[in-house]
Amino acid sequence: LLFTVLKNNGSIEVDWDNNIKIKIRLFSMAYIRLIGSILKKRYGVSLTSIYKIYDNLSKKDYYQCSIDDNDICLKLLDELALKKSLFAETPPPDNLITLLKNPCCAFTFIKSVAASCGYFQNPSKSYHFEIRLQEPFLANIIRMLFKTNLKINLKSHIIRGENTILLYSKSYENLEKLLGYLGTSQTYQKLTNIKIIKEIKNTT
C-alpha cells in the first residue's frame, strides 16, 4: 500500500542541508487518514502540513501532506526500494512479485492503485475506468494482476509529452468485475441500476 501511494502520489523535497521530506498528494481525506495511521503504527511518525488545494487540471480538490523527519524518510524509502535522491534509479522491491502472489496482498495492491491513481467516468455517460502511471514496470505488474485476479485485459496507451502510461477499459463487464472485487456494494448497485435504465431507454 505504501509503495503504491508513494510511487504514484509521492514526491521528494530536498533542502540546502540535503535533508529530505516526502510530500504526498491524494484526492481523498479518508485515504490520507489511512496512510497516516499506517505510518504512525509502523514508523512512529505523523503526517504534517495537511491542507486542501484545488487542482485546475482535474477540476477537483486534493489533499497534500508531508513526512518531515529525514531519518524516517530515508528508512521508508530504503525499505520500499524507492529512490532517495532526484537522480537515483528506482528499481522495484525484490520481493514485490512474490508478495503479490498472495491473494490478500494482491487485493490490497489493486485497491490502493484504484484509490490513488484510478479514475472512473460517470457510468451514466460512459462505462470507462483508467489508471495513470509513470513507471512501465508498475504498469506491467498491474496488467498482470488484473488479468490473473479479475480476468480483465486492460488496454494501454502512452500519453506523449507527459511520460504517462494509461491503462483503461471501456467495458461494462470489466467495470462490474472491478467494483465487485473491491467490495464497493453501494456503487455496484448504482451501476446495475444505471445499466437497467439505459437498457429500458434503448428498448423504448
MARBA-3410 file (N, C-alpha, C, O; in Angstrom, 1 decimal):
204
0.8,-1.2,0.0,0.0,0.0,0.0,0.9,1.3,0.0,0.7,2.2,-0.8 ~ 1.8,1.3,0.9,2.7,2.5,1.0,3.6,2.6,-0.3,3.8,3.7,-0.8 ~ 4.0,1.5,-0.8,4.8,1.5,-2.1,4.0,2.1,-3.2,4.5,3.0,-3.9 ~ 2.7,1.7,-3.4,1.9,2.2,-4.5,1.6,3.7,-4.3,1.8,4.4,-5.3 ~ 1.3,4.1,-3.1,1.0,5.5,-2.9,2.2,6.4,-3.1,2.1,7.4,-3.7
3.3,6.0,-2.5,4.5,6.9,-2.6,5.0,6.9,-4.1,5.6,7.9,-4.5 ~ 4.9,5.8,-4.7,5.4,5.7,-6.1,4.6,6.6,-7.1,5.2,7.2,-7.9 ~ 3.3,6.6,-6.9,2.4,7.3,-7.8,2.0,8.7,-7.3,1.7,9.5,-8.1 ~ 2.0,8.9,-6.0,1.5,10.1,-5.5,2.4,10.9,-4.5,2.1,11.8,-3.9 ~ 3.7,10.4,-4.5,4.7,11.0,-3.6,5.7,11.7,-4.4,6.0,11.5,-5.6
6.4,12.7,-3.7,7.5,13.4,-4.3,8.5,13.7,-3.2,8.1,13.8,-2.0 ~ 9.8,13.9,-3.6,10.8,14.2,-2.6,11.2,15.6,-2.7,11.4,16.2,-3.8 ~ 11.4,16.3,-1.6,11.8,17.6,-1.5,13.1,17.7,-0.7,13.1,17.2,0.4 ~ 14.2,18.3,-1.2,15.5,18.3,-0.6,15.8,19.8,-0.2,15.7,20.7,-1.0 ~ 16.3,20.0,1.1,16.7,21.4,1.5,18.2,21.6,1.3,18.8,20.7,0.7
18.7,22.7,1.7,20.1,23.1,1.4,21.0,22.2,2.2,22.2,22.0,1.9 ~ 20.6,21.6,3.3,21.4,20.7,4.1,21.3,19.2,3.7,21.7,18.3,4.4 ~ 20.6,19.0,2.5,20.4,17.6,2.0,19.5,16.8,2.9,19.5,15.5,2.8 ~ 18.7,17.4,3.7,17.6,16.7,4.4,16.4,16.6,3.5,16.1,17.5,2.7 ~ 15.8,15.5,3.5,14.6,15.3,2.6,13.3,15.2,3.4,13.3,14.8,4.6
12.3,15.5,2.7,10.9,15.3,3.2,10.1,14.7,2.0,10.4,15.0,0.9 ~ 9.1,13.9,2.4,8.3,13.3,1.4,6.9,14.0,1.4,6.3,14.1,2.4 ~ 6.5,14.4,0.2,5.2,15.0,0.1,4.2,14.1,-0.6,4.6,13.4,-1.6 ~ 3.0,14.0,-0.1,2.0,13.0,-0.7,0.8,13.8,-1.1,0.3,14.7,-0.3 ~ 0.2,13.5,-2.2,-1.0,14.2,-2.7,-2.0,13.1,-3.1,-1.8,12.3,-3.9
-3.2,13.3,-2.4,-4.3,12.3,-2.7,-5.6,13.1,-2.8,-5.7,14.2,-2.2 ~ -6.6,12.5,-3.4,-7.9,13.2,-3.6,-8.9,12.8,-2.5,-10.0,13.3,-2.5 ~ -8.5,12.0,-1.5,-9.4,11.5,-0.5,-8.8,11.8,0.9,-7.7,11.3,1.2 ~ -9.5,12.5,1.7,-9.0,12.7,3.1,-9.1,11.4,3.9,-8.2,11.2,4.8 ~ -10.0,10.5,3.6,-10.1,9.2,4.3,-8.8,8.4,4.0,-8.3,7.7,4.8
-8.3,8.5,2.7,-7.1,7.8,2.4,-5.9,8.4,3.0,-5.0,7.7,3.4 ~ -5.9,9.7,3.2,-4.8,10.4,3.9,-4.8,9.8,5.4,-3.7,9.5,5.9 ~ -5.9,9.7,6.0,-6.0,9.2,7.4,-5.5,7.8,7.4,-4.8,7.4,8.4 ~ -5.8,6.9,6.4,-5.4,5.6,6.4,-3.8,5.5,6.3,-3.2,4.8,7.1 ~ -3.3,6.3,5.4,-1.8,6.3,5.3,-1.2,6.8,6.5,-0.1,6.3,7.0
-1.8,7.8,7.1,-1.3,8.4,8.4,-1.2,7.4,9.5,-0.3,7.3,10.3 ~ -2.3,6.6,9.6,-2.4,5.6,10.7,-1.3,4.5,10.5,-0.7,4.0,11.4 ~ -1.1,4.1,9.2,-0.1,3.1,8.9,1.3,3.6,9.3,2.1,2.9,9.9 ~ 1.6,4.8,8.9,2.9,5.4,9.2,3.1,5.6,10.7,4.2,5.3,11.2 ~ 2.1,6.0,11.4,2.2,6.1,12.9,2.4,4.8,13.5,3.3,4.7,14.5
1.7,3.8,13.1,1.9,2.4,13.7,3.2,1.8,13.4,3.8,1.2,14.3 ~ 3.7,1.9,12.2,4.9,1.2,11.7,6.2,2.0,12.0,7.2,1.4,12.4 ~ 6.1,3.3,11.8,7.3,4.1,11.9,7.3,5.2,13.0,8.3,5.8,13.3 ~ 6.2,5.3,13.7,6.1,6.2,14.8,6.2,7.7,14.3,6.7,8.5,15.1 ~ 5.7,8.0,13.1,5.8,9.3,12.6,4.4,9.8,12.2,3.6,9.0,11.7
4.1,11.1,12.3,2.8,11.6,11.9,2.9,12.5,10.6,4.0,13.1,10.4 ~ 1.9,12.5,9.8,1.8,13.4,8.7,1.7,14.8,9.1,0.9,15.1,10.1 ~ 2.3,15.7,8.5,2.2,17.1,8.8,1.8,18.0,7.6,1.7,17.4,6.5 ~ 1.5,19.2,7.8,1.2,20.2,6.8,0.1,19.7,5.9,0.2,19.7,4.6 ~ -1.0,19.2,6.5,-2.1,18.7,5.7,-3.0,19.8,5.3,-3.6,20.6,6.2
-3.2,20.0,4.0,-4.1,21.1,3.5,-4.7,20.8,2.2,-4.2,19.9,1.5 ~ -5.8,21.5,1.9,-6.5,21.2,0.6,-6.2,22.2,-0.4,-6.2,23.4,-0.2 ~ -6.1,21.7,-1.7,-5.8,22.6,-2.8,-6.7,22.2,-4.0,-7.0,21.0,-4.2 ~ -7.1,23.2,-4.7,-7.9,22.9,-5.9,-7.0,22.7,-7.1,-6.1,23.5,-7.4 ~ -7.2,21.6,-7.8,-6.4,21.3,-9.0,-7.1,21.7,-10.2,-8.1,21.2,-10.6
-6.5,22.7,-10.9,-7.1,23.3,-12.1,-7.2,22.3,-13.3,-8.0,22.4,-14.1 ~ -6.3,21.3,-13.3,-6.2,20.3,-14.4,-7.4,19.3,-14.3,-8.1,19.1,-15.3 ~ -7.6,18.8,-13.1,-8.7,17.8,-12.9,-10.0,18.4,-12.5,-11.0,17.7,-12.5 ~ -9.9,19.7,-12.1,-11.1,20.4,-11.6,-11.6,19.8,-10.3,-12.8,19.7,-10.1 ~ -10.7,19.3,-9.5,-11.1,18.6,-8.2,-10.2,19.1,-7.1,-9.1,19.7,-7.3
-10.7,19.0,-5.9,-9.9,19.3,-4.7,-9.0,18.1,-4.4,-9.4,16.9,-4.6 ~ -7.8,18.3,-4.0,-6.9,17.3,-3.5,-6.3,17.7,-2.2,-6.2,18.9,-1.8 ~ -5.8,16.7,-1.4,-5.2,17.0,-0.1,-3.7,16.7,-0.2,-3.2,15.6,-0.7 ~ -2.9,17.6,0.3,-1.4,17.4,0.3,-0.9,17.4,1.8,-1.4,18.1,2.6 ~ 0.0,16.5,2.0,0.6,16.4,3.4,2.1,16.0,3.2,2.5,15.8,2.1
2.8,15.9,4.3,4.2,15.6,4.2,4.7,14.8,5.4,4.1,14.8,6.5 ~ 5.8,14.1,5.1,6.6,13.4,6.2,7.9,14.2,6.3,8.7,14.3,5.4 ~ 8.1,14.9,7.5,9.2,15.8,7.6,10.5,15.3,8.3,11.5,15.9,8.2 ~ 10.4,14.1,8.9,11.5,13.5,9.6,12.5,12.9,8.6,12.1,11.9,7.9 ~ 13.7,13.4,8.5,14.7,13.0,7.5,15.0,11.5,7.7,15.1,10.8,6.7
15.3,11.1,8.9,15.7,9.7,9.1,14.6,8.7,8.8,14.8,7.7,8.2 ~ 13.3,9.1,9.1,12.2,8.2,8.8,12.0,8.1,7.3,11.7,7.1,6.8 ~ 12.2,9.3,6.6,12.0,9.3,5.2,13.0,8.4,4.5,12.7,7.6,3.6 ~ 14.3,8.4,5.0,15.3,7.6,4.4,15.0,6.1,4.7,15.2,5.2,3.8 ~ 14.6,5.8,5.9,14.3,4.4,6.3,13.1,3.9,5.4,13.1,2.8,4.9
12.1,4.7,5.3,10.9,4.4,4.5,11.2,4.1,3.0,10.8,3.1,2.5 ~ 12.0,5.0,2.4,12.4,4.8,1.0,13.3,3.6,0.8,13.2,2.9,-0.2 ~ 14.2,3.4,1.8,15.0,2.2,1.8,14.3,0.9,1.8,14.5,0.0,1.0 ~ 13.3,0.8,2.7,12.5,-0.4,2.9,11.6,-0.7,1.7,11.4,-1.8,1.3 ~ 11.2,0.4,1.0,10.3,0.2,-0.1,11.1,0.3,-1.4,10.5,0.2,-2.5
12.4,0.3,-1.4,13.3,0.3,-2.5,12.9,1.5,-3.5,12.9,1.3,-4.7 ~ 12.6,2.6,-2.9,12.3,3.8,-3.7,13.5,4.8,-3.7,14.4,4.6,-2.8 ~ 13.6,5.6,-4.7,14.8,6.5,-4.8,14.9,7.4,-3.6,13.9,7.9,-3.1 ~ 16.2,7.7,-3.2,16.5,8.6,-2.1,16.9,10.0,-2.6,17.1,10.9,-1.8 ~ 17.1,10.1,-3.9,17.5,11.4,-4.5,16.8,11.7,-5.8,16.1,10.8,-6.3
16.9,12.8,-6.3,16.2,13.2,-7.5,16.8,12.5,-8.8,16.1,12.4,-9.8 ~ 18.0,11.9,-8.7,18.7,11.4,-9.8,19.0,9.9,-9.7,19.6,9.3,-10.6 ~ 18.5,9.2,-8.7,18.8,7.8,-8.5,17.8,6.9,-9.3,16.8,7.4,-9.7 ~ 18.3,5.7,-9.6,17.4,4.7,-10.2,16.3,4.3,-9.3,16.4,4.4,-8.1 ~ 15.2,3.8,-9.8,14.1,3.4,-9.0,13.7,1.9,-9.3,12.6,1.7,-9.9
14.5,1.0,-8.8,14.1,-0.4,-9.1,13.0,-0.9,-8.2,12.8,-0.3,-7.1 ~ 12.2,-1.8,-8.6,11.1,-2.3,-7.7,11.7,-3.2,-6.6,12.8,-3.7,-6.7 ~ 10.9,-3.3,-5.5,11.4,-4.2,-4.4,11.6,-5.6,-4.9,10.8,-6.1,-5.7 ~ 12.6,-6.2,-4.4,12.9,-7.6,-4.9,11.8,-8.6,-4.6,11.6,-9.5,-5.4 ~ 11.1,-8.4,-3.5,10.0,-9.3,-3.1,8.6,-8.9,-3.6,7.7,-9.5,-3.1
8.5,-7.9,-4.4,7.2,-7.4,-4.8,6.4,-8.4,-5.5,5.2,-8.7,-5.1 ~ 6.9,-9.1,-6.5,6.2,-10.1,-7.3,5.8,-11.2,-6.4,4.7,-11.8,-6.6 ~ 6.7,-11.7,-5.6,6.5,-12.8,-4.7,5.3,-12.5,-3.7,4.4,-13.3,-3.5 ~ 5.3,-11.3,-3.2,4.2,-10.9,-2.3,2.9,-10.8,-3.0,1.9,-11.2,-2.4 ~ 2.9,-10.4,-4.2,1.6,-10.2,-4.9,1.0,-11.5,-5.4,-0.1,-11.6,-5.9
1.7,-12.6,-5.2,1.1,-14.0,-5.4,0.1,-14.3,-4.3,-0.7,-15.2,-4.5 ~ 0.2,-13.6,-3.2,-0.7,-13.8,-2.1,-2.0,-13.0,-2.4,-1.9,-11.8,-2.6 ~ -3.2,-13.7,-2.5,-4.4,-13.0,-2.8,-4.7,-11.8,-2.0,-5.2,-10.8,-2.5 ~ -4.4,-11.8,-0.7,-4.6,-10.7,0.2,-3.7,-9.5,-0.2,-4.2,-8.4,-0.2 ~ -2.5,-9.8,-0.5,-1.6,-8.7,-0.9,-2.0,-8.1,-2.2,-1.9,-6.9,-2.5
-2.4,-9.0,-3.2,-2.8,-8.6,-4.5,-4.0,-7.7,-4.4,-4.1,-6.7,-5.1 ~ -5.0,-8.0,-3.5,-6.2,-7.2,-3.3,-5.9,-5.8,-2.8,-6.4,-4.8,-3.3 ~ -5.0,-5.8,-1.8,-4.6,-4.5,-1.2,-3.9,-3.6,-2.2,-4.1,-2.4,-2.3 ~ -3.0,-4.3,-3.0,-2.3,-3.5,-4.1,-3.2,-3.0,-5.1,-3.1,-1.8,-5.4 ~ -4.2,-3.8,-5.6,-5.1,-3.3,-6.6,-6.0,-2.2,-6.0,-6.3,-1.2,-6.7
-6.5,-2.4,-4.8,-7.3,-1.4,-4.2,-6.6,0.0,-4.0,-7.2,1.0,-4.2 ~ -5.3,-0.1,-3.6,-4.5,1.1,-3.4,-4.3,1.8,-4.8,-4.3,3.0,-4.8 ~ -4.1,1.0,-5.8,-3.9,1.6,-7.2,-5.2,2.3,-7.6,-5.1,3.4,-8.1 ~ -6.3,1.6,-7.4,-7.6,2.2,-7.8,-7.9,3.5,-7.1,-8.4,4.4,-7.6 ~ -7.5,3.5,-5.8,-7.8,4.7,-5.0,-6.9,5.9,-5.2,-7.3,7.0,-5.1
-5.6,5.5,-5.5,-4.6,6.6,-5.6,-4.4,7.1,-7.0,-4.1,8.3,-7.1 ~ -4.6,6.3,-8.0,-4.3,6.8,-9.4,-5.3,6.3,-10.4,-5.1,6.3,-11.6 ~ -6.5,5.9,-9.9,-7.6,5.4,-10.8,-8.6,6.5,-11.0,-8.8,7.4,-10.2 ~ -9.3,6.5,-12.2,-10.3,7.4,-12.5,-11.5,6.7,-13.1,-11.3,5.8,-14.0 ~ -12.7,7.0,-12.6,-13.9,6.3,-13.0,-14.8,7.4,-13.7,-15.2,8.3,-13.0
-15.1,7.2,-14.9,-16.1,8.0,-15.6,-17.5,7.8,-15.1,-17.8,6.7,-14.7 ~ -18.3,8.9,-15.0,-19.7,8.7,-14.7,-20.4,7.7,-15.6,-20.5,7.9,-16.8 ~ -20.8,6.6,-15.0,-21.4,5.5,-15.9,-22.6,5.9,-16.6,-23.0,5.2,-17.6 ~ -23.3,7.0,-16.2,-24.4,7.5,-16.9,-24.0,8.0,-18.3,-24.8,8.0,-19.2 ~ -22.8,8.4,-18.4,-22.3,8.9,-19.7,-21.5,7.8,-20.4,-21.7,7.7,-21.6
-20.6,7.1,-19.7,-19.8,6.1,-20.4,-19.3,5.1,-19.4,-18.9,5.5,-18.3 ~ -19.2,3.9,-19.8,-18.5,2.8,-19.0,-17.0,2.9,-19.2,-16.5,2.4,-20.3 ~ -16.3,3.6,-18.3,-14.9,3.8,-18.6,-14.2,4.0,-17.2,-14.6,4.8,-16.4 ~ -13.1,3.2,-17.1,-12.2,3.5,-15.9,-10.8,3.4,-16.4,-10.5,2.7,-17.4 ~ -9.9,4.2,-15.8,-8.5,4.2,-16.2,-7.5,4.3,-15.0,-7.9,4.8,-14.0
-6.3,4.0,-15.3,-5.2,4.1,-14.3,-4.0,4.7,-14.9,-3.6,4.3,-16.0 ~ -3.5,5.8,-14.3,-2.4,6.5,-14.9,-1.1,6.3,-14.1,-1.1,6.5,-12.9 ~ 0.0,5.9,-14.8,1.2,5.6,-14.1,2.4,6.2,-14.8,2.3,6.6,-16.0 ~ 3.5,6.3,-14.1,4.7,6.9,-14.6,5.7,5.8,-15.0,6.6,6.0,-15.8 ~ 5.6,4.6,-14.3,6.6,3.6,-14.4,6.1,2.4,-15.3,5.0,1.8,-15.0
6.9,2.0,-16.3,6.5,0.8,-17.1,6.3,-0.5,-16.4,5.4,-1.3,-16.6 ~ 7.3,-0.7,-15.4,7.2,-2.0,-14.7,6.0,-2.1,-13.8,5.4,-3.1,-13.7 ~ 5.5,-0.9,-13.3,4.3,-0.9,-12.5,3.1,-1.2,-13.4,2.2,-1.9,-13.0 ~ 3.1,-0.6,-14.6,2.0,-0.8,-15.5,1.9,-2.3,-15.9,0.8,-2.9,-16.0 ~ 3.1,-3.0,-16.1,3.1,-4.4,-16.4,2.6,-5.2,-15.3,1.8,-6.2,-15.5
3.0,-4.9,-14.0,2.5,-5.6,-12.9,1.0,-5.5,-12.7,0.3,-6.5,-12.4 ~ 0.5,-4.3,-12.9,-1.0,-4.1,-12.7,-1.8,-4.8,-13.8,-2.8,-5.4,-13.5 ~ -1.3,-4.8,-15.0,-2.0,-5.5,-16.1,-2.0,-7.0,-15.8,-3.0,-7.7,-16.0 ~ -0.9,-7.5,-15.2,-0.8,-8.9,-14.9,-1.8,-9.3,-13.7,-2.5,-10.3,-13.8 ~ -1.9,-8.4,-12.7,-2.8,-8.6,-11.6,-4.2,-8.6,-12.0,-5.0,-9.4,-11.6
-4.6,-7.6,-12.9,-6.0,-7.5,-13.4,-6.3,-8.8,-14.2,-7.5,-9.3,-14.0 ~ -5.4,-9.3,-15.0,-5.7,-10.4,-15.8,-5.8,-11.7,-14.9,-6.7,-12.5,-15.2 ~ -4.9,-11.8,-13.9,-4.9,-13.0,-13.1,-6.0,-13.1,-12.1,-6.7,-14.1,-11.9 ~ -6.3,-11.9,-11.4,-7.2,-11.9,-10.3,-8.7,-11.5,-10.7,-9.6,-11.9,-10.1 ~ -8.8,-10.7,-11.8,-10.1,-10.3,-12.2,-10.6,-10.7,-13.5,-11.7,-10.5,-13.9
-9.6,-11.4,-14.3,-9.9,-11.8,-15.6,-10.2,-10.6,-16.5,-11.1,-10.7,-17.4 ~ -9.5,-9.5,-16.3,-9.7,-8.3,-17.1,-8.5,-8.0,-17.9,-7.4,-7.9,-17.3 ~ -8.6,-7.8,-19.2,-7.5,-7.4,-20.0,-7.5,-5.9,-20.2,-8.4,-5.4,-21.0 ~ -6.7,-5.2,-19.5,-6.6,-3.7,-19.7,-5.9,-3.3,-21.0,-4.9,-3.9,-21.3 ~ -6.4,-2.3,-21.6,-5.8,-1.8,-22.8,-4.8,-0.7,-22.3,-4.9,-0.2,-21.2
-3.8,-0.4,-23.1,-2.8,0.6,-22.7,-2.6,1.6,-23.8,-2.8,1.4,-25.0 ~ -2.2,2.8,-23.3,-1.9,3.9,-24.2,-0.9,4.8,-23.6,-0.9,5.1,-22.4 ~ 0.1,5.3,-24.4,1.1,6.2,-23.9,0.8,7.6,-24.2,0.6,7.9,-25.4 ~ 0.7,8.4,-23.2,0.3,9.9,-23.4,1.6,10.6,-23.7,2.5,10.8,-22.8 ~ 1.8,11.0,-25.0,3.1,11.6,-25.4,3.2,13.0,-24.7,2.2,13.8,-24.6
4.4,13.4,-24.3,4.7,14.7,-23.7,4.5,14.6,-22.2,5.0,15.6,-21.5 ~ 3.9,13.6,-21.7,3.6,13.5,-20.2,4.4,12.4,-19.6,4.4,12.2,-18.4 ~ 5.0,11.5,-20.4,5.6,10.3,-19.9,4.7,9.5,-19.0,5.1,8.9,-18.0 ~ 3.5,9.4,-19.4,2.4,8.7,-18.6,1.9,7.5,-19.4,1.6,7.6,-20.6 ~ 1.7,6.4,-18.7,1.1,5.2,-19.3,-0.3,5.1,-18.8,-0.6,5.1,-17.6
-1.2,5.0,-19.7,-2.6,4.9,-19.4,-3.1,3.5,-19.6,-3.1,3.0,-20.7 ~ -3.6,2.9,-18.5,-4.3,1.6,-18.6,-5.8,1.8,-18.5,-6.2,2.6,-17.6 ~ -6.6,1.2,-19.3,-8.0,1.6,-19.3,-8.9,0.4,-19.8,-8.4,-0.5,-20.4 ~ -10.2,0.6,-19.6,-11.2,-0.4,-20.1,-12.5,0.4,-20.3,-12.8,1.2,-19.5 ~ -13.2,0.1,-21.4,-14.5,0.8,-21.7,-15.6,-0.3,-21.7,-16.6,-0.1,-22.3
-15.4,-1.3,-20.9,-16.3,-2.4,-20.9,-17.2,-2.4,-19.6,-16.6,-2.3,-18.5 ~ -18.5,-2.5,-19.7,-19.3,-2.6,-18.6,-19.0,-3.8,-17.7,-18.9,-3.7,-16.5 ~ -18.8,-5.0,-18.4,-18.5,-6.2,-17.7,-17.2,-6.0,-16.8,-17.2,-6.5,-15.7 ~ -16.2,-5.4,-17.4,-15.0,-5.2,-16.6,-15.1,-4.2,-15.5,-14.6,-4.5,-14.4 ~ -15.9,-3.2,-15.7,-16.2,-2.2,-14.6,-17.0,-3.0,-13.5,-16.7,-2.7,-12.3
-17.9,-3.8,-13.9,-18.7,-4.6,-12.9,-17.8,-5.5,-12.1,-17.9,-5.6,-10.9 ~ -16.9,-6.2,-12.8,-15.9,-7.1,-12.1,-15.1,-6.4,-11.1,-14.9,-6.8,-10.0 ~ -14.6,-5.2,-11.5,-13.7,-4.4,-10.6,-14.4,-3.9,-9.4,-13.9,-4.1,-8.3 ~ -15.6,-3.4,-9.5,-16.4,-2.9,-8.4,-16.7,-4.1,-7.4,-16.7,-3.9,-6.2 ~ -17.1,-5.2,-8.0,-17.4,-6.4,-7.2,-16.2,-6.9,-6.5,-16.3,-7.2,-5.3
-15.1,-6.9,-7.1,-13.8,-7.3,-6.5,-13.4,-6.4,-5.3,-12.9,-6.9,-4.3 ~ -13.6,-5.1,-5.5,-13.2,-4.1,-4.5,-14.2,-4.1,-3.3,-13.9,-3.5,-2.3 ~ -15.4,-4.7,-3.5,-16.4,-4.8,-2.5,-17.1,-3.5,-2.3,-17.6,-3.2,-1.2 ~ -17.2,-2.6,-3.3,-18.0,-1.4,-3.2,-19.4,-1.7,-3.5,-19.9,-1.4,-4.6 ~ -20.2,-2.2,-2.6,-21.5,-2.7,-2.8,-22.5,-1.6,-3.3,-23.3,-1.8,-4.2
-22.4,-0.4,-2.6,-23.4,0.6,-3.0,-23.1,1.1,-4.4,-24.1,1.3,-5.2 ~ -21.8,1.3,-4.8,-21.5,1.8,-6.1,-21.9,0.7,-7.1,-22.4,1.0,-8.2 ~ -21.7,-0.6,-6.8,-22.0,-1.7,-7.6,-23.5,-1.7,-7.9,-24.0,-1.9,-9.1 ~ -24.3,-1.5,-6.9,-25.8,-1.4,-7.1,-26.2,-0.2,-8.0,-27.1,-0.4,-8.8 ~ -25.6,0.9,-7.8,-25.9,2.1,-8.6,-25.5,1.8,-10.0,-26.3,2.2,-10.9
-24.4,1.1,-10.3,-24.0,0.8,-11.6,-25.1,-0.1,-12.3,-25.4,0.1,-13.5 ~ -25.6,-1.1,-11.5,-26.6,-2.0,-12.1,-27.9,-1.3,-12.4,-28.5,-1.5,-13.4 ~ -28.2,-0.3,-11.5,-29.5,0.5,-11.8,-29.3,1.3,-13.0,-30.2,1.4,-13.8 ~ -28.1,1.9,-13.2,-27.9,2.7,-14.4,-28.0,1.9,-15.7,-28.5,2.3,-16.7 ~ -27.4,0.7,-15.6,-27.5,-0.2,-16.8,-28.9,-0.6,-17.1,-29.3,-0.6,-18.3
-29.7,-0.9,-16.1,-31.1,-1.2,-16.3,-31.9,-0.1,-17.0,-32.6,-0.2,-17.9 ~ -31.6,1.2,-16.5,-32.3,2.4,-17.0,-31.9,2.6,-18.5,-32.7,2.9,-19.3 ~ -30.6,2.4,-18.8,-30.1,2.6,-20.1,-30.8,1.5,-21.1,-31.1,1.9,-22.2 ~ -30.9,0.3,-20.6,-31.5,-0.7,-21.4,-33.0,-0.5,-21.7,-33.5,-0.7,-22.8 ~ -33.7,0.1,-20.7,-35.1,0.4,-20.9,-35.2,1.5,-21.9,-36.1,1.5,-22.8
-34.4,2.5,-21.8,-34.4,3.7,-22.7,-34.1,3.2,-24.1,-34.8,3.6,-25.1 ~ -33.1,2.3,-24.3,-32.7,1.8,-25.6,-33.9,1.0,-26.2,-34.2,1.1,-27.4 ~ -34.5,0.2,-25.4,-35.7,-0.6,-25.8,-36.8,0.2,-26.3,-37.5,0.0,-27.3 ~ -37.1,1.3,-25.5,-38.1,2.2,-25.8,-37.9,2.9,-27.1,-38.7,3.8,-27.5
END
